[in-house]
Amino acid sequence: MTFKNKCVVFTGSLQSMLGKNAIEKVNAAGGIVKNYVSRETDYLVITPRQLDMFEEERKSKK
């Protein structure tokens, strides 16, 4: 997977070292890490604690 010039957003709370390591790896691969989702977001990384938001009964009706 290439991150060159791609915008990556991490959701939820990553453990401090894991989060720092992940951000450093994306940056080293030429990616851009942001702390918000926008039209420019290419990859959204969801932490395990955030996965429950995507359960069928929790989906927005909008």
Secondary structure, 3 states (H helix, E strand, C coil): CCCCCCEEEECCCCCHHHHHHHHHHHHHCCCEEECCCCCCEEEEECCHHHHHHHCHHHCCCC
